[in-house]
């Protein structure tokens, strides 16, 4: 994570500090549970951290879900 992102997250709320690994696990957890109300959270985390399909597939996200998310991933 870049310095600017760290500063912004620290300024807003120390409880919101999130590493790249925790972001990947959070996205994976939400997708596996098929929680549709958190789709905004998933897209926000993917774009904020610039997560790739490879990272998410290593975390256990099914291929079909990765294809569905391909429009917001790099």
N, C-alpha and C positions, 0 to 999 in steps of 0.2 A: 504494500500500500504506500502511496506517495506521501510526502510530508504534509502537503496541503490537506489531503483527506484525513490524516491523523489529527491535525490541528482542528479541523472543523468538527470532527466527532468528539474530540475532547472538550471543545468550547461549549457544545450544545448540552451534552449530558455524559458524565463519565460512565453511566450504565449502558450507553449505546456503543461503547468501544467494541469493535468486532474485528477479529483477524480474518484473513482470507480463508483459512481452514474452517473457522466457525461459520463463515458465510456459505461455503460449499456444503457443509453438513446441514445447515438450516434449510437451504434450497432443496437438497436431497430429501430431507425429512418431510417438507411440505408437499413435494411432488409425489412421494411414495404414499402419503396419506390421502392424496387426491382432494385436497381442500381447495375448493374453487374460490372461496372468499379471500384467500391470501395470494391470489394471482398477481395482485399489484405489488405485494412484498417480494415475490419471486422475481418479477421483472426489474424492480428497483435494485435488488441485490446483484442480479446478473449484470446490469449496466453499470452500477457503482464500482464493482470490483473487476469488471471486464472478464467474467468467467467464461471459460471455453467449454465446448462440448466434451473434450477429452477429460477435463477435470471432473465434470459432472458424471460422466460414464464411469470413471474410476470410483466415484462415490456411490455408485449403484443405481443411478437413474436409468430407467428403461429407454431403449432406443427410440421407441415411438414417441415418448415425451420429449426427447432431444430434438427430433424432427419437428415437433410442434413448436418448440422454443427457438428454432433456428433463425427466425426473423429478428430476434432481439440479441442473439449471441454474435460474437465477432467471427 
